[in-house]
Amino acid sequence: MKDARYEQFRAFEDAASLIMARHGAKVVSVIQTHEATDGGPHETHVLEFPNNAAFDAYRTDPELVSMAALREACIAKTDIEYS
């Protein structure tokens, strides 16, 4: 999270969660580390999508894409791992 922008992050997260649900995603776990070694807060989300096509549809969903500026304002880094 950039500069502890909690309100912007929560607004993005709330909207993105609804979009994820439309694509069949489930939140498996959320790990919050507010005192990370680099001084910034961090969250790790473990998500489950029904398949790769659902994940791709989520990532290209027009509503999610329209929130790019909000995402950029509050999220410092995203790492995606598939299993």
N, C-alpha and C positions, 0 to 999 in steps of 0.2 A: 504494500500500500504506500502510496506517495504521501509524504509529509503529514501522516496521520489524518488523512481526509476521510474520516469515518462516515460522515453524513453522505458524501458523494458515493463512497463505496457501498454503503447500505442501499442507497437508491438504485445503483447499478445492479447490485446483487439481487434485490427484490424483483426487479423487472426481468433480469436474466433467468431467475429461477422459474418464473412463469413461462418463459419461452422454452426453457429446457423441458419442462413438464409436457408441453405440447408435442415435443419430439420424443416423448417416452423416457426421458432421463429420470434417474433417481439419485438423490444425494445419499451416498453411503456413509460418509463422515466428513466433519469439518474440524480441523485442528488449528487452534488459534495460538499464536506465539506473539505476544505484544511487547516482549522485551528481547527481540532478536539480537544477535551478535553485531549486526550493522546498525543497531539503534532504531530501526524501523519496525513497525508491526507487520506481521506476516499471517496469512491464512493459507492453509492447504485444504483443498476440496478434493475428495475422492468421489467421482461420479460414475454412474453406470448407465450406458445407453444400450438400447436393444441390439444395435449393430452399428457398423461404421457408417452406413448410409444415413442413419438417424443423427449421428454425431455431425456428419458433413452438412446435413440439412439444418441443424441447429446453428452451426458456425456461419452459414450463409443466409440465415433467416433475415429478411429485410428489416424486421423490427430490431433485431440484435445489431445489425449493421448500422442502423440509424443512431444507435447509442455509442458509436465509436468515440466521439469527443468526450463523453462522460467517462467512458472506460479509460481513455488515455489520461484523463485528468486525475484519476485516483488509483490506477493499478500500475505498479512499477514493472512487474515482470510476470509472465505466464510461461510455465513449462507444461507441456502436454506429454504424457506417457500412455502408451496403449498396452493393453494386455489381453 
